[in-house]
């Protein structure tokens, strides 16, 4: 048969179409690798024993020295160093992908020397080691040219792999290629500064059957659940029963504080135990639990009051910056027609710089004073397209674009302005938190209204973008949050809502940008069985092969629509029951390590240009960025590659250095 027959051509066309489908279905921003997850281990003091040896003093032991001496020394003669690390137990099926030894050379010298790492083939003990009893060593497995004081990294991946594959781990020798050259001295494990001690870093991949995922609970403060010490005890028990590993605890309900060390008045909620700090108590108990449970402080961002009578405390944000105050001090949002109420709610406007900065400060105050694992921004949006007409925000908009009067609610430029005010608020919170405690995870509970989008055009025309004015997809793209938790609150038993839920989670799996997304499941709307089904759908890969980072359940207080005891729900999460033959959390899983936080490769920028608003700032480096100042004259950029950048504004240049994992700060004039 000829290879050019119609049958073969048809097959080629079919394969070509399949290839096109795969490429289209796997956008560049999607996380395509779902078979493994990457983990990193870094040694501590307890994992290492080390010493150096001297040919001049062959019977002397130097294991208590602060230094590891190598090369020809005027007093010690020829010197070598020995290090041995206690390796961690890796998960079953883990594969070592990288291993590096980091040594800090401190001696002020300008000469160069090739330094080898060699595997030790005989046994030794640091406290007894000397030149006379030194063990034998093998051939070099890594080498680096060492010169001036700095960190030096020796990659020894294959050697570490061989230890895990059964070769005896007798550690390594660090020695000069030419031992007649003058000394280089590294800090040892006995050095006073922990930051400069030797470290072994092992990166490894973990199969998905050992996957990590967030399994979170939203614990709101409109219900009981964490208002007394006994309730927190029960919360921990329920979380453990359901194999929950993360708790989102509401600490700011409506401009009030359900914790003690606050910039805002303590809540007027009479059901809160007197002189009790739920956040402090939960952190202490959750972190002491086995396994440890993460605690994220959850803040309602824009709603600040919801009663007909004002708060008792004159310092409450509603009293200090409400509609009774002069226009410039009134932080409340209002509608096109001038109404301040959204149902019973009063909300601040993200377009007022005072409101944004105060809310940022409320969050960072918690980060400074509590050992939280994360903070979560909720209700960080507008209440609808007709909202956002705070006097200051409208004035700022008109000045920025040379307009006057009130813009129409559906005006495209006005909608984009309001979206950008929300974006600025999110970015400002993220960079501020990272500047205080980079390990703290910043998340947002985001809007998933209507039918889930399938294309960018559908996303751009969605209610999320045009009514909530919340572009949370861009937050994931630029990395101004670590986690998005879309509130996918749909009824599984309603066919239309069921389809909307499935469309949303498909979109979410394929549009995680540089960060991670969880599915917020509205178990309060569903039967226990339907909630189990929605969790399992969230955990399944998309058609393109992408997965979410886990799920969050709303809510702890109301677990189902049928008034069945909450205990039944938590049992069903981890055990086969009449509600589900396949419990979604049958085995415990730890929360995932967020690699961009554990091993950051980018940094962030905070800048300020006083007395400016909507001033274009251009940042030039390996890549050019453009950003506008907000109403306070501040600007932030996330995820810049390390290096030197020039900030250009008003024909002036300002250099700034970006370092991985840090926030660079600059004041312009």
KEKOL-435494 format. One line per 8 residues: number of its first residue (from 1); their letters; for each residue x, y, z of C-alpha. Coordinates in nm, 2 decimals. Layout:
# KEKOL-435494
NUM	A	X/Y/Z  ...;
# end
This chain:
# KEKOL-435494
1	XXXXXXXX	0.00/0.00/0.00  0.13/0.35/-0.09  0.20/0.58/0.20  0.02/0.86/0.01  -0.32/0.70/0.02  -0.62/0.90/0.13  -0.64/0.68/0.45  -0.30/0.77/0.56;
9	XXXXXXXX	-0.35/1.14/0.48  -0.67/1.14/0.69  -0.47/0.99/0.98  -0.21/1.27/0.94  -0.49/1.53/0.95  -0.64/1.37/1.26  -0.31/1.37/1.44  -0.24/1.73/1.34;
17	XXXXXXXX	-0.58/1.84/1.48  -0.51/1.65/1.80  -0.18/1.83/1.83  -0.35/2.17/1.77  -0.61/2.08/2.04  -0.34/2.00/2.29  -0.16/2.32/2.22  -0.47/2.54/2.24;
25	XXXXXXXX	-0.59/2.36/2.55  -0.26/2.42/2.73  -0.21/2.80/2.76  0.13/2.91/2.87  0.00/3.04/3.20  -0.15/2.70/3.30  0.04/2.47/3.53  0.07/2.17/3.31;
33	XXXXXXXX	0.28/1.93/3.53  0.03/1.75/3.75  0.24/1.43/3.80  0.48/1.57/4.05  0.53/1.85/4.30  0.86/2.00/4.40  0.98/2.01/4.76  1.29/2.16/4.91;
41	XXXXXXXX	1.49/2.06/5.23  1.76/2.27/5.38  1.99/2.14/5.66  2.00/2.29/6.01  2.28/2.29/6.28  2.16/1.95/6.41  2.20/1.79/6.07  2.58/1.86/6.04;
49	XXXXXXXX	2.91/1.76/6.19  3.23/1.92/6.05  3.60/1.98/6.12  3.92/2.07/5.95  4.26/1.89/5.97  4.62/2.02/5.98  4.93/1.84/5.85  5.14/2.06/6.09;
57	XXXXXXXX	4.95/1.93/6.39  4.85/1.58/6.28  4.71/1.47/6.62  4.51/1.78/6.69  4.13/1.79/6.65  3.96/2.12/6.54  3.59/2.01/6.55  3.50/2.31/6.78;
65	XXXXXXXX	3.66/2.57/6.55  3.44/2.83/6.39  3.63/2.79/6.07  3.69/2.53/5.80  4.04/2.59/5.67  4.16/2.47/5.33  4.48/2.50/5.14  4.84/2.59/5.25;
73	XXXXXXXX	4.83/2.78/5.58  5.14/2.95/5.74  5.07/2.79/6.08  4.87/2.48/6.00  5.05/2.35/5.69  4.83/2.17/5.44  4.46/2.17/5.55  4.14/2.00/5.45;
81	XXXXXXXX	3.78/2.02/5.57  3.53/1.74/5.63  3.15/1.77/5.65  2.88/1.51/5.71  2.51/1.58/5.69  2.23/1.37/5.83  2.00/1.33/5.53  1.62/1.37/5.57;
89	XXXXXXXX	1.38/1.08/5.51  1.21/1.16/5.17  0.85/1.06/5.09  0.80/0.73/4.91  0.87/0.77/4.54  1.05/1.10/4.58  1.32/1.18/4.32  1.62/1.41/4.40;
97	XXXXXXXX	1.65/1.67/4.13  1.91/1.89/4.28  2.15/1.90/4.58  2.40/2.18/4.66  2.65/2.25/4.94  2.67/2.62/5.03  2.98/2.75/5.20  3.07/3.11/5.29;
105	XXXXXXXX	3.44/3.20/5.23  3.52/3.49/5.46  3.90/3.53/5.44  4.00/3.86/5.27  4.20/3.73/4.98  4.21/3.80/4.60  4.39/3.49/4.48  4.19/3.22/4.30;
113	XXXXXXXX	4.19/2.85/4.39  4.00/2.55/4.25  3.82/2.38/4.54  3.70/2.02/4.51  3.43/1.83/4.69  3.52/1.46/4.72  3.31/1.18/4.87  3.46/1.03/5.18;
121	XXXXXXXX	3.49/0.65/5.15  3.59/0.56/5.51  3.42/0.62/5.84  3.51/0.92/6.07  3.38/1.12/6.36  3.42/1.50/6.37  3.51/1.51/6.74  3.80/1.26/6.69;
129	XXXXXXXX	3.92/1.35/6.34  4.28/1.46/6.28  4.54/1.45/6.00  4.68/1.11/6.13  4.34/0.93/6.12  4.18/1.10/5.82  3.96/0.88/5.61  4.02/0.80/5.24;
137	XXXXXXXX	3.83/1.00/4.98  3.72/0.95/4.62  3.74/1.16/4.31  3.60/1.51/4.28  3.23/1.52/4.23  3.21/1.90/4.22  3.44/2.20/4.20  3.42/2.58/4.22;
145	XXXXXXXX	3.68/2.85/4.17  3.69/3.04/4.50  3.83/3.39/4.54  3.69/3.68/4.75  3.45/3.66/5.05  3.12/3.53/4.93  2.88/3.23/4.92  3.00/2.95/4.70;
153	XXXXXXXX	2.78/2.66/4.59  2.90/2.31/4.51  2.64/2.11/4.32  2.66/1.74/4.42  2.33/1.60/4.30  2.46/1.27/4.18  2.65/1.21/4.51  2.34/1.27/4.72;
161	XXXXXXXX	2.14/1.05/4.49  2.39/0.77/4.54  2.36/0.80/4.92  1.99/0.76/4.89  2.04/0.46/4.66  2.24/0.28/4.93  2.60/0.41/4.91  2.73/0.47/5.27;
169	XXXXXXXX	2.70/0.83/5.36  3.04/0.92/5.50  3.01/1.28/5.41  3.25/1.48/5.20  3.60/1.63/5.20  3.65/1.99/5.08  4.01/2.04/4.96  4.22/2.24/4.72;
177	XXXXXXXX	4.30/2.09/4.38  4.65/2.23/4.43  4.72/2.21/4.81  5.03/2.43/4.78  4.81/2.74/4.72  4.74/2.99/4.99  4.44/2.94/5.23  4.07/2.99/5.18;
185	XXXXXXXX	3.87/2.98/5.50  3.50/2.89/5.52  3.27/2.94/5.82  3.19/2.61/6.01  2.88/2.48/6.19  3.02/2.63/6.51  3.02/2.98/6.38  2.82/3.23/6.58;
193	XXXXXXXX	2.59/3.35/6.30  2.34/3.08/6.18  2.30/3.26/5.85  2.66/3.20/5.75  2.69/2.83/5.84  2.73/2.55/5.59  2.41/2.43/5.44  2.30/2.14/5.22;
201	XXXXXXXX	1.99/2.21/5.01  1.81/1.91/4.85  1.53/1.97/4.60  1.31/1.67/4.51  1.00/1.59/4.33  0.71/1.41/4.49  0.46/1.19/4.29  0.10/1.32/4.30;
209	XXXXXXXX	0.00/1.02/4.51  0.19/1.19/4.78  0.04/1.53/4.68  -0.02/1.82/4.91  -0.32/2.03/4.90  -0.51/2.29/5.10  -0.81/2.16/5.28  -0.95/2.47/5.44;
217	XXXXXXXX	-1.25/2.58/5.65  -1.40/2.92/5.66  -1.49/3.00/6.02  -1.71/3.31/6.02  -1.79/3.52/6.33  -2.16/3.57/6.25  -2.21/3.23/6.40  -2.06/3.05/6.70;
225	XXXXXXXX	-1.75/2.85/6.63  -1.45/3.04/6.78  -1.59/3.28/7.03  -1.49/3.09/7.34  -1.20/2.86/7.44  -1.43/2.56/7.44  -1.55/2.64/7.09  -1.19/2.66/6.96;
233	XXXXXXXX	-1.12/2.32/7.12  -1.41/2.18/6.93  -1.31/2.35/6.61  -0.97/2.18/6.63  -1.13/1.84/6.70  -1.37/1.89/6.40  -1.08/1.99/6.17  -0.88/1.68/6.27;
241	XXXXXXXX	-1.19/1.46/6.22  -1.22/1.58/5.86  -0.85/1.59/5.78  -0.87/1.97/5.75  -0.52/2.13/5.75  -0.61/2.51/5.72  -0.85/2.74/5.90  -0.96/3.08/5.77;
249	XXXXXXXX	-1.07/3.25/6.08  -1.28/3.57/6.05  -1.11/3.84/6.26  -1.26/4.15/6.11  -1.64/4.13/6.06  -1.76/4.48/6.01  -1.48/4.73/6.10  -1.44/4.55/6.43;
257	XXXXXXXX	-1.18/4.32/6.58  -1.23/3.96/6.71  -0.88/3.98/6.85  -0.71/4.19/7.12  -0.40/4.35/6.96  -0.59/4.57/6.71  -0.60/4.91/6.56  -0.98/4.89/6.56;
265	XXXXXXXX	-1.23/4.86/6.85  -1.31/4.52/6.98  -1.63/4.38/6.85  -1.96/4.46/7.02  -2.06/4.10/6.98  -2.18/4.00/7.33  -2.14/3.63/7.26  -1.76/3.67/7.25;
273	XXXXXXXX	-1.61/3.54/7.57  -1.50/3.83/7.79  -1.13/3.93/7.76  -1.08/3.65/7.51  -0.86/3.66/7.20  -0.99/3.39/6.96  -0.70/3.45/6.71  -0.43/3.40/6.97;
281	XXXXXXXX	-0.60/3.09/7.12  -0.66/2.93/6.79  -0.30/2.99/6.67  -0.16/2.83/6.98  -0.39/2.53/6.97  -0.38/2.47/6.59  0.00/2.50/6.57  0.03/2.25/6.87;
289	XXXXXXXX	-0.20/2.01/6.71  -0.07/1.69/6.55  -0.06/1.73/6.25  -0.02/2.11/6.27  -0.30/2.32/6.13  -0.24/2.65/5.96  -0.43/2.96/6.07  -0.51/3.24/5.83;
297	XXXXXXXX	-0.66/3.57/5.96  -0.97/3.65/5.74  -1.07/4.02/5.69  -1.38/4.17/5.55  -1.22/4.45/5.36  -1.48/4.70/5.24  -1.80/4.64/5.45  -1.76/4.83/5.78;
305	XXXXXXXX	-2.10/4.85/5.94  -2.45/4.68/5.90  -2.68/4.81/6.17  -2.93/5.10/6.19  -2.75/5.25/6.49  -2.39/5.36/6.47  -2.11/5.19/6.66  -2.06/5.28/7.03;
313	XXXXXXXX	-1.69/5.36/6.99  -1.63/5.71/6.83  -1.30/5.57/6.68  -1.49/5.31/6.48  -1.42/5.37/6.11  -1.80/5.43/6.05  -1.80/5.71/6.30  -1.46/5.86/6.23;
321	XXXXXXXX	-1.48/5.84/5.85  -1.85/5.79/5.77  -2.11/6.01/5.60  -2.12/6.25/5.90  -1.77/6.36/5.82  -1.65/6.63/5.57  -1.63/6.51/5.21  -1.25/6.46/5.21;
329	XXXXXXXX	-1.27/6.25/5.53  -1.57/6.05/5.42  -1.44/5.71/5.32  -1.78/5.55/5.23  -1.87/5.44/4.89  -2.21/5.54/4.75  -2.41/5.47/4.44  -2.46/5.69/4.13;
337	XXXXXXXX	-2.79/5.81/4.28  -2.62/5.90/4.62  -2.73/5.60/4.84  -2.48/5.49/5.10  -2.65/5.16/5.19  -2.62/4.83/5.01  -2.91/4.65/5.19  -2.80/4.70/5.55;
345	XXXXXXXX	-2.43/4.74/5.46  -2.21/5.04/5.46  -1.88/5.00/5.27  -1.56/5.19/5.22  -1.45/5.29/4.88  -1.12/5.15/4.74  -1.09/5.48/4.55  -1.03/5.68/4.87;
353	XXXXXXXX	-0.66/5.66/4.96  -0.73/5.70/5.33  -0.96/5.40/5.34  -0.70/5.19/5.15  -0.41/5.28/5.38  -0.60/5.23/5.70  -0.72/4.89/5.59  -0.37/4.79/5.49;
361	XXXXXXXX	-0.25/4.90/5.83  -0.52/4.69/6.01  -0.38/4.38/5.82  -0.01/4.45/5.87  -0.07/4.51/6.24  -0.20/4.15/6.27  0.10/4.02/6.08  0.33/4.20/6.32;
369	XXXXXXXX	0.16/4.09/6.64  0.04/3.73/6.56  0.20/3.42/6.43  -0.04/3.38/6.15  0.03/3.15/5.85  -0.16/3.38/5.62  -0.40/3.66/5.58  -0.71/3.66/5.36;
377	XXXXXXXX	-0.89/3.95/5.19  -1.26/3.91/5.15  -1.52/4.14/5.00  -1.24/4.34/4.83  -1.46/4.47/4.55  -1.74/4.70/4.46  -2.10/4.61/4.55  -2.21/4.65/4.19;
385	XXXXXXXX	-2.16/4.86/3.88  -2.36/5.15/4.02  -2.12/5.17/4.32  -1.79/5.37/4.37  -1.91/5.73/4.37  -1.72/5.84/4.67  -1.65/6.21/4.62  -1.28/6.19/4.65;
393	XXXXXXXX	-1.26/5.89/4.41  -1.47/6.07/4.15  -1.26/6.39/4.18  -0.94/6.18/4.13  -1.09/6.02/3.82  -1.20/6.34/3.67  -0.86/6.50/3.74  -0.67/6.20/3.59;
401	XXXXXXXX	-0.87/6.20/3.27  -0.97/6.57/3.23  -1.34/6.50/3.29  -1.62/6.66/3.50  -1.94/6.56/3.66  -2.04/6.20/3.75  -1.94/5.93/3.50  -2.21/5.68/3.40;
409	XXXXXXXX	-2.20/5.35/3.58  -2.13/5.16/3.26  -1.87/5.40/3.13  -1.58/5.17/3.02  -1.30/5.40/3.15  -1.48/5.46/3.48  -1.52/5.08/3.52  -1.15/5.03/3.45;
417	XXXXXXXX	-1.06/5.31/3.70  -1.25/5.13/3.97  -1.10/4.79/3.89  -0.76/4.95/3.92  -0.84/5.10/4.26  -0.92/4.74/4.38  -0.60/4.62/4.21  -0.39/4.89/4.39;
425	XXXXXXXX	-0.54/4.79/4.73  -0.46/4.43/4.67  -0.10/4.51/4.56  -0.04/4.74/4.85  -0.15/4.48/5.10  0.06/4.21/4.94  0.38/4.41/4.92  0.33/4.55/5.27;
433	XXXXXXXX	0.29/4.21/5.42  0.59/4.07/5.23  0.81/4.36/5.36  0.72/4.25/5.72  0.71/3.87/5.71  0.76/3.72/5.36  0.66/3.37/5.48  0.30/3.49/5.54;
441	XXXXXXXX	0.06/3.37/5.27  -0.17/3.64/5.12  -0.50/3.51/4.98  -0.82/3.66/4.85  -1.17/3.52/4.86  -1.28/3.61/4.51  -1.61/3.64/4.31  -1.74/3.37/4.08;
449	XXXXXXXX	-2.08/3.51/3.97  -2.29/3.36/3.69  -2.18/3.10/3.45  -1.81/3.03/3.44  -1.61/3.18/3.15  -1.46/2.96/2.89  -1.26/3.22/2.70  -1.09/3.55/2.78;
457	XXXXXXXX	-1.37/3.74/2.60  -1.62/3.57/2.83  -1.40/3.66/3.14  -1.38/4.02/3.03  -1.76/4.04/2.99  -1.84/3.85/3.31  -2.02/3.99/3.62  -1.70/3.94/3.81;
465	XXXXXXXX	-1.52/4.20/3.59  -1.82/4.43/3.53  -2.03/4.43/3.84  -1.79/4.33/4.12  -1.52/4.52/3.92  -1.27/4.26/4.05  -1.00/4.14/3.81  -0.86/3.86/4.03;
473	XXXXXXXX	-0.72/3.68/3.73  -0.47/3.96/3.69  -0.37/3.92/4.06  -0.27/3.57/3.99  -0.09/3.67/3.67  0.12/3.94/3.84  0.16/3.76/4.17  0.00/4.02/4.39;
481	XXXXXXXX	-0.17/3.74/4.59  -0.04/3.39/4.67  -0.38/3.22/4.66  -0.71/3.29/4.50  -1.01/3.12/4.66  -1.31/3.18/4.43  -1.64/3.14/4.61  -1.80/2.88/4.39;
489	XXXXXXXX	-2.12/2.88/4.57  -2.35/2.68/4.35  -2.63/2.42/4.42  -2.53/2.08/4.28  -2.89/1.97/4.26  -2.99/2.26/4.03  -2.87/2.17/3.67  -2.80/2.53/3.57;
497	XXXXXXXX	-2.59/2.60/3.89  -2.42/2.26/3.86  -2.30/2.35/3.51  -2.19/2.69/3.63  -1.99/2.53/3.91  -1.82/2.29/3.66  -1.74/2.57/3.42  -1.59/2.79/3.69;
505	XXXXXXXX	-1.36/2.53/3.83  -1.25/2.44/3.47  -1.16/2.80/3.42  -0.99/2.83/3.75  -0.77/2.52/3.70  -0.65/2.66/3.37  -0.59/3.02/3.48  -0.37/3.02/3.78;
513	XXXXXXXX	-0.10/3.25/3.65  0.21/3.26/3.86  0.02/3.15/4.18  -0.24/2.90/4.30  -0.61/2.87/4.32  -0.84/2.68/4.56  -1.21/2.61/4.50  -1.44/2.76/4.76;
521	XXXXXXXX	-1.72/2.51/4.80  -2.06/2.63/4.93  -2.15/2.33/5.14  -2.41/2.54/5.32  -2.62/2.53/5.00  -2.59/2.16/4.94  -2.66/1.82/5.08  -2.36/1.64/5.24;
529	XXXXXXXX	-2.35/1.41/4.94  -2.35/1.69/4.69  -2.07/1.87/4.87  -1.86/1.56/4.86  -1.92/1.54/4.49  -1.82/1.91/4.44  -1.50/1.86/4.64  -1.41/1.56/4.42;
537	XXXXXXXX	-1.48/1.76/4.10  -1.25/2.04/4.23  -0.97/1.78/4.29  -0.99/1.63/3.94  -0.77/1.76/3.67  -0.91/1.99/3.40  -0.94/1.87/3.04  -0.60/2.03/2.99;
545	XXXXXXXX	-0.45/1.84/3.28  -0.43/2.12/3.53  -0.52/2.09/3.90  -0.62/2.33/4.18  -0.43/2.37/4.50  -0.71/2.24/4.71  -1.05/2.34/4.84  -1.20/2.56/5.11;
553	XXXXXXXX	-1.54/2.49/5.27  -1.81/2.75/5.35  -1.89/2.72/5.62  -1.78/2.56/5.95  -2.10/2.66/6.12  -2.35/2.56/5.85  -2.22/2.24/5.68  -2.53/2.14/5.48;
561	XXXXXXXX	-2.88/2.26/5.37  -3.07/1.98/5.54  -3.00/2.06/5.91  -2.81/1.74/5.95  -2.56/1.75/6.24  -2.23/1.90/6.15  -2.05/1.60/6.29  -2.19/1.39/6.00;
569	XXXXXXXX	-2.03/1.63/5.75  -1.69/1.61/5.91  -1.70/1.23/5.93  -1.80/1.21/5.56  -1.50/1.42/5.46  -1.26/1.15/5.58  -1.46/0.83/5.60  -1.69/0.63/5.37;
577	XXXXXXXX	-2.05/0.70/5.47  -2.41/0.69/5.34  -2.35/1.03/5.18  -2.05/0.92/4.97  -1.87/0.60/4.88  -1.55/0.79/4.81  -1.46/1.03/5.09  -1.25/1.32/4.94;
585	XXXXXXXX	-1.01/1.36/5.24  -0.96/0.99/5.33  -0.59/1.04/5.41  -0.43/1.34/5.57  -0.24/1.58/5.34  -0.02/1.87/5.44  -0.07/2.21/5.28  0.15/2.26/4.98;
593	XXXXXXXX	0.48/2.43/5.00  0.46/2.75/4.79  0.79/2.75/4.62  0.79/3.12/4.52  0.79/3.18/4.90  1.03/2.91/5.01  1.28/2.96/4.74  1.20/3.30/4.59;
601	XXXXXXXX	1.36/3.40/4.26  1.20/3.74/4.23  1.16/4.05/4.45  0.91/4.33/4.49  0.92/4.71/4.48  0.75/4.97/4.69  0.79/5.33/4.60  0.64/5.67/4.69;
609	XXXXXXXX	0.63/6.00/4.50  0.47/6.24/4.75  0.19/6.48/4.63  0.13/6.28/4.32  -0.18/6.09/4.20  -0.21/5.88/3.88  0.15/5.97/3.79  0.30/5.74/3.54;
617	XXXXXXXX	0.61/5.56/3.67  0.84/5.38/3.43  1.08/5.11/3.56  1.35/5.00/3.32  1.57/4.70/3.36  1.58/4.36/3.19  1.21/4.43/3.13  1.02/4.76/3.13;
625	XXXXXXXX	0.73/4.81/3.37  0.48/5.09/3.38  0.27/5.17/3.69  0.07/5.47/3.81  0.09/5.61/4.16  -0.22/5.58/4.38  -0.40/5.85/4.57  -0.12/5.85/4.83;
633	XXXXXXXX	0.15/5.88/4.57  0.25/5.51/4.63  0.32/5.25/4.38  0.41/4.88/4.40  0.54/4.62/4.15  0.55/4.25/4.23  0.78/3.98/4.10  1.07/4.16/3.95;
641	XXXXXXXX	1.38/3.97/3.85  1.68/4.05/4.07  1.90/4.32/3.94  1.94/4.70/3.91  1.65/4.90/3.76  1.61/5.27/3.68  1.29/5.44/3.78  1.20/5.72/3.54;
649	XXXXXXXX	0.96/5.99/3.64  0.94/6.36/3.54  1.26/6.31/3.33  1.46/6.20/3.64  1.62/5.86/3.69  1.64/5.68/4.02  1.84/5.35/4.05  1.70/5.07/4.27;
657	XXXXXXXX	1.83/4.72/4.34  1.59/4.43/4.35  1.69/4.12/4.55  1.51/3.79/4.55  1.26/3.74/4.83  1.29/4.11/4.95  1.09/4.43/4.91  1.30/4.72/4.78;
665	XXXXX	1.18/5.06/4.90  1.24/5.40/4.74  1.13/5.75/4.80  1.12/5.97/4.49  1.12/6.35/4.49;
# end
